[in-house]
Amino acid sequence: MGFLKFGGFSNHQNTQKPMSEELSGNILVAQSGGPTAVINASLAGVVSEALNHGCIEEIYGGLNGVQGILKEDLVDLAEESQQVIRGLRHTPASALGTCRYKIKRTEDYDRILQVFEAHNIRYFFYIGGNDSQDSAAQISKLAQERGYELRVIGIPKTVDNDLPVTDHCPGYGSVIKYIASSVKEMSLDHEALGQHDLVSIVEVMGRNAGWIAAGASLAKRRNQPDDAPHIILMPEIAFDSERFIYQVQETLKKHRYCMVVTSEGIVDTEGNYVAASSQADAFGHAQLGGAGEFLHNLVETSLGGIRVRSCKLGITQRAAAHCSSQTDNDEAYLCGQAAVRAAVSGETDKMVTLVRSESDQYGCETSLAPLVDIANQVKPFPGNWINEDGISLSFQYQKYAAPLIEGEVKVPYEGGIPQFVALSGNRVSKQLAPYQVG
């Protein structure tokens, strides 16, 4: 399946009249939340496009998201070599650093605006997910209330693929490409070892939606429903231990092994996570992890004499640039470019979205959606994409996801190891007094 890219920028979802186009000043871009294999491609898109516009004077990056902005820790991205900017296209993690800091205090917003004013920031681009888009919206609102001319554009980023409005999110195609590839490789190992007595459990990310776990189904060959994974557990389907054990037993009757892929956020019939700690992150989300171990113990206890293996892919899912999707990479870069073009043309309070072509051959172009329609909202996994058995995915999902994993990013190797780049990080001189964060 092809992966054409439409470079055009559409604003058909924009319901507000853009500001006047001419606005001279500096730009600031920052990254937030969990990194992805392609988040730096969006950063590269911002920097590359910003160099094309005379109204943009300086290109700054905020270290560690809003925390760096609060501390006035800024770097000059225009001083980076073109080789480094190009290298961001194949470098995982967040080159500027990231954070999970929740802005709650009025003085934090005041401080951010002070930093913007001190450095003549007129364009702000925030690369992140649901909570990040909320922060961007609040910063823009305060600037408008204070009469400070600022254009704010959000750039989507999340492996969870749960941002509303956009067809899909940069970062998702790469994470499911890695998971499907890993599951396919593991299945060959298990086929060799299993004698109808092996259960393998793989835990993947996914707090409230099963988008990531669903991607494991791409490991199946076309028209081969019996291929691994045999059981996919998602938060959308309440977990029933008795039914699960029965499904494992039935699978072992037919196959030499049983492979299970589970979201970290699966819930019981009462809506409680089957595995969650008592701790919460800065945004009040329960700390998850342990669903795989829970299932491991359940199978071991319920089915004596069965070998059980479990693994948690962890951050390898979002960091595996060596197994990332070229389509995903191209679209992440496109979103960074589109954000700059939108802001320069007068748009603000929007997030860049991806719109899928309606033609038979896959294609994608950018559009815009109001930040208020994105902030703190979650796009659920379509229930009609889950088969009646509750543990497998329909053809509709395959049609949706398959184009997103197409193509391989060419990562340079040296001595047999992938070579990535790092920003030189030339600091911008601070203009304000120190500020205590938190």
Secondary structure, 3 states (H helix, E strand, C coil): CCCEEEEEECCCCCCCCCCCCCCCEEEEEEECCCCCCCHHHHHHHHHHHHCCCCCEEEEEEECCHHHHHHCCCEEEHHHCCHHHHHHHHHCCCCCCCCCCCCCCCHHHHHHHHHHHHHCCEEEEEEEECHHHHHHHHHHHHHHHHHCCCCEEEEEECCCCCCCCCCCCCCCHHHHHHHHHHHHHHHHHHHHHHCCCCEEEEEEECCCCCCHHHHHHHHHCCCCCCCCCCCEEECCCCCECHHHHHHHHHHHHHHCCEEEEEEECCCEECCCCECCEEEEECCCCCEEECCHHHHHHHHHHHHCCCCEEEEEECCCHHHHCHHHCEHHHHHHHHHHHHHHHHHHHCCCCCEEEEEEECCCCCCEEEEEEEEHHHCCCCCCCCCHHHECCCCCCECHHHHHHHHHHHCCECCCCEECCEECCCCCCCCECCCCCCCCCCC
